[in-house]
């Protein structure tokens, strides 16, 4: 939908990214101008740490043509598509990205914006594993006119939901499905769905609820045993073919991811203590310290898990 340039604002010397709609695209189809405008409008209404911020939307008047543009936050990061190309991400890093983008979707959906194109190339990640969602080029705002013809499929085939593949009206649950497919790839290093070509992929996605089990995504733990069962359940719930069986909103998803993260951290803390206690046990002079340490570690783990389940931390 456009060309992006890195630029500097003259007055405040701020580095920004400027997205411009090429004149030839604007002349080719008036709807592309409208899509570009709605991309700017949909993203501009969103203020969230994991969504690229829009600073300015405008039209540059030239003697013969007008150029539509918008200026946005410059974020120095790498496309998630490059990061996960044929390899899985570290477990906690992938989980952090999962949580951040789910939180971004919760905010977008609350503001009545459906992204409709969640895919790895639309997520930027920096060296600290901070993630930003971008490219609202085919986003749908509730009150905006529908620029998509009925029955027309729009989106990225490997990541679109079954209802999106059928050209139906979509809700936030469609974005949740797509996010599930993206993080499946991040956790396993493999795509959730395969097909010989884009057409076959869309056709099989349309009837996903009727497909035999062998054609559905392989359980993540079969590919990456490091993944805990409760995390696997969260991701596979996102990817349910029937929207009624998915998370009904992103807030519910964020809550489960947060609990999962705390459980993982508690388990890692516990197992980092266990080897030390084992070697202490072999020394007769430290039996008492071992006993006290073991009891303390058990209590800390139990209290930590209890607080997480109660939603206190």
Secondary structure, 3 states (H helix, E strand, C coil): CCEEEEEECCCCCCEEEEEECCHHHHHHCHHHHHHHHHHHHHHHCCCCCCECCEEEEEEEECCCCEEEEEEEECCCCEEHHHHCCCCCCCHHHHHHHHHHHHHHHHHHHHCCEECCCCCHHHEEECCCCCEEECCCCCCEECCCCCCCCCCCCCCCCCCCCHHHHCCCCCCHHHHHHHHHHHHHHHHHCCCCCCCCCHHHHHHHHHCHHHCCHHHCCCCHHHHCCCCCHHHHHHHHHHCCCCHHHCCCCHHHHHHHHHHHHHHHHHHHHHHHHHHHHHHHHCCHHHHHHHHHHHHHHHHHHHHHHHHHHHCCC
